[in-house]
Amino acid sequence: MTALVERHGNTAPGPQSVRAPRFTAMVVVASPFVRETLARTLRSLGAAEVVEASSLAEARTRALGTTSRDLAVVDSSLPDGSGIALVRELRGLGWVRGLVLSSTEDPYTVRAALAGGVRAFLVTASSGGPAARASSLPHTLAARPRAARLTGAEALSGREVEVLQLVADGRSNKEIGEALGLSALTVKSHLARIARKLGTGDRAEMVVVAMRAGVVV
């Protein structure tokens, strides 16, 4: 799950703390446990309001109930239809950023999500059931204080930001290397340095932190 926040202006953060804008999110997941876990994680990342829904129908009803519509986190498979199709609908209603959760790495599903305007596609572990999958989401993100994670994101070099932006776009290490004219080993080295600065080696979580800090869009 990803909190995407756009940076406004080029003003560097002050020495006292790193503060990112508050945002509104909606979580559309059938499982109550997964939904509540994601909502807690989003609040820990700075969400001022998290709207929860368990189905397409409920999401459509609740989608217009907020004045700001920053981020929609949607399960790809909902009881009454496709989460990817829902993200497309939500974009039309003003939810400009979308994250799709899926237990499958099917490339056609990923491409369909990206073609529908989804900015991030997170593949969750398929074993252990929904509770086991969700229970692992907040732990590494909570391992470091939020200000420390955001400060680490601000310390990324220009090249590291370029690499991380391509990670956020769903590119593999090979594709990142081809896009930037780098060897696979160099890409791996960049990712290792990014992981040290952000406090996590998980690709999805690196993107979460960087987007929350506004260095990746």
C-alpha distance (Angstrom), angle and dihedral (degrees) to the residues before:
residue distance angle dihedral
M1 . . .
T2 3.67 . .
A3 3.77 136.3 .
L4 3.78 109.0 -153.4
V5 3.78 117.9 -163.3
E6 3.78 126.1 174.2
R7 3.79 118.7 -135.0
H8 3.78 115.2 -124.4
G9 3.80 114.0 -149.2
N10 3.78 129.0 -21.5
T11 3.79 100.2 -86.7
A12 3.78 110.9 137.8
P13 3.82 117.9 -128.9
G14 3.78 116.2 -98.8
P15 3.79 122.9 -109.2
Q16 3.79 93.8 -107.7
S17 3.80 99.0 67.5
V18 3.77 145.7 -33.9
R19 3.78 112.9 -108.4
A20 3.78 123.8 -174.4
P21 3.81 125.1 -167.1
R22 3.77 118.0 -90.2
F23 3.79 115.6 -113.6
T24 3.79 142.8 -167.9
A25 3.80 120.4 -121.5
M26 3.78 137.3 -175.8
V27 3.82 123.3 -151.9
V28 3.80 117.2 -159.1
V29 3.81 109.8 -174.0
A30 3.80 128.8 135.2
S31 3.82 97.1 -141.1
P32 3.84 111.1 81.3
F33 3.81 92.0 -151.7
V34 3.80 94.2 51.6
R35 3.79 92.0 42.8
E36 3.80 93.9 51.3
T37 3.81 92.0 45.2
L38 3.79 91.6 52.3
A39 3.80 91.2 46.7
R40 3.81 91.2 53.1
T41 3.79 91.0 48.7
L42 3.80 92.2 50.4
R43 3.80 90.7 50.1
S44 3.80 89.6 51.2
L45 3.81 87.6 53.7
G46 3.80 92.1 54.5
A47 3.80 107.2 -84.7
A48 3.80 109.7 157.8
E49 3.81 91.2 -164.6
V50 3.81 132.8 15.9
V51 3.81 118.4 -166.6
E52 3.80 113.7 -158.6
A53 3.81 128.9 -154.4
S54 3.80 133.9 167.4
S55 3.82 101.4 -158.2
L56 3.78 145.6 21.7
A57 3.78 91.7 -98.5
E58 3.78 94.3 50.6
A59 3.81 92.0 45.0
R60 3.81 91.4 52.6
T61 3.79 90.0 51.8
R62 3.80 95.0 48.0
A63 3.80 98.5 37.6
L64 3.80 93.5 85.6
G65 3.79 95.8 45.5
T66 3.82 96.5 90.9
T67 3.79 132.3 68.7
S68 3.82 93.5 -142.8
R69 3.81 122.7 44.3
D70 3.77 109.9 -171.2
L71 3.81 110.5 147.2
A72 3.81 136.1 14.8
V73 3.82 118.7 -165.5
V74 3.80 108.3 -166.5
D75 3.80 134.4 177.6
S76 3.81 109.6 -125.9
S77 3.80 91.2 -133.5
L78 3.80 117.8 48.8
P79 3.83 128.0 174.3
D80 3.81 92.8 -108.3
G81 3.80 103.0 33.2
S82 3.78 150.8 -44.1
G83 3.78 120.6 -25.8
I84 3.81 89.8 -156.2
A85 3.80 90.5 58.5
L86 3.79 88.5 48.1
V87 3.80 91.6 55.1
R88 3.80 88.6 55.5
E89 3.80 89.7 52.2
L90 3.78 92.2 47.5
R91 3.79 91.5 52.3
G92 3.78 87.7 57.3
L93 3.81 88.8 53.2
G94 3.80 92.8 52.9
W95 3.81 102.6 -90.0
V96 3.78 93.1 131.8
R97 3.80 99.6 -179.9
G98 3.78 124.8 54.8
L99 3.79 136.4 -175.6
V100 3.80 121.7 -169.7
L101 3.80 121.3 -155.2
S102 3.79 117.8 -154.7
S103 3.80 139.2 168.2
T104 3.81 90.9 -149.6
E105 3.80 131.2 74.8
D106 3.81 92.0 -156.7
P107 3.85 103.9 151.0
Y108 3.80 92.4 -145.5
T109 3.80 90.7 57.6
V110 3.80 90.5 49.1
R111 3.81 92.3 48.5
A112 3.79 91.5 48.0
A113 3.79 90.0 52.7
L114 3.80 93.9 48.9
A115 3.81 91.3 45.5
G116 3.80 88.1 53.0
G117 3.79 91.9 58.1
V118 3.81 98.8 -95.6
R119 3.81 108.7 153.3
A120 3.83 96.1 -161.9
F121 3.81 135.8 24.2
L122 3.81 116.3 -164.3
V123 3.81 119.8 -164.5
T124 3.79 111.0 -152.7
A125 3.80 125.8 -157.3
S126 3.78 111.1 -85.3
S127 3.81 98.2 -151.8
G128 3.76 128.5 80.7
G129 3.78 98.8 32.4
P130 3.80 130.1 -95.8
A131 3.79 95.3 -57.4
A132 3.79 92.8 53.7
R133 3.80 91.7 46.6
A134 3.77 94.4 50.0
S135 3.79 97.0 42.0
S136 3.80 91.2 67.6
L137 3.81 96.3 52.6
P138 3.81 103.3 82.2
H139 3.81 101.4 34.7
T140 3.79 103.2 82.5
L141 3.78 92.2 36.3
A142 3.79 89.2 54.9
A143 3.81 93.5 45.8
R144 3.80 92.3 89.9
P145 3.83 127.3 39.6
R146 3.79 112.0 -95.3
A147 3.82 94.0 -118.0
A148 3.82 90.2 52.0
R149 3.81 91.7 51.7
L150 3.79 91.7 49.1
T151 3.81 91.8 46.6
G152 3.80 88.4 52.8
A153 3.79 89.5 52.9
E154 3.80 90.8 52.0
A155 3.83 88.6 53.5
L156 3.81 93.0 60.8
S157 3.79 115.1 118.9
G158 3.79 122.0 -124.0
R159 3.79 91.7 -103.0
E160 3.81 91.8 48.1
V161 3.80 89.7 52.6
E162 3.82 89.4 51.3
V163 3.81 90.5 51.5
L164 3.79 92.5 46.5
Q165 3.81 92.4 48.2
L166 3.80 88.9 57.0
V167 3.81 90.1 47.8
A168 3.81 87.3 53.7
D169 3.81 88.6 51.7
G170 3.80 89.5 57.8
R171 3.82 97.7 -105.6
S172 3.81 121.9 154.8
N173 3.82 121.7 -129.3
K174 3.80 89.3 -100.1
E175 3.80 92.5 51.2
I176 3.81 91.2 47.0
G177 3.79 90.2 52.2
E178 3.81 92.0 49.5
A179 3.81 92.1 48.3
L180 3.80 94.4 49.5
G181 3.80 99.6 32.6
L182 3.80 93.0 -113.8
S183 3.78 133.5 134.1
A184 3.79 119.7 -111.2
L185 3.82 88.9 -112.2
T186 3.81 91.3 54.6
V187 3.80 91.1 49.6
K188 3.80 89.2 50.5
S189 3.82 90.2 50.8
H190 3.80 91.4 50.8
L191 3.81 90.6 50.4
A192 3.81 90.8 50.0
R193 3.81 90.7 53.9
I194 3.80 91.0 45.9
A195 3.81 89.6 51.4
R196 3.82 91.6 52.6
K197 3.80 92.4 50.0
L198 3.80 95.1 46.1
G199 3.79 97.2 39.8
T200 3.80 96.2 -123.0
G201 3.79 135.9 80.0
D202 3.79 94.5 -160.9
R203 3.81 110.0 110.3
A204 3.80 95.2 -143.1
E205 3.79 92.8 48.2
M206 3.81 92.1 47.8
V207 3.79 88.0 55.9
V208 3.83 91.1 46.9
V209 3.80 92.2 55.1
A210 3.80 94.6 42.9
M211 3.80 93.0 48.5
R212 3.80 91.2 46.9
A213 3.82 88.9 53.8
G214 3.79 90.8 47.6
V215 3.82 97.3 -121.0
V216 3.82 92.2 114.2
V217 3.80 125.2 41.2
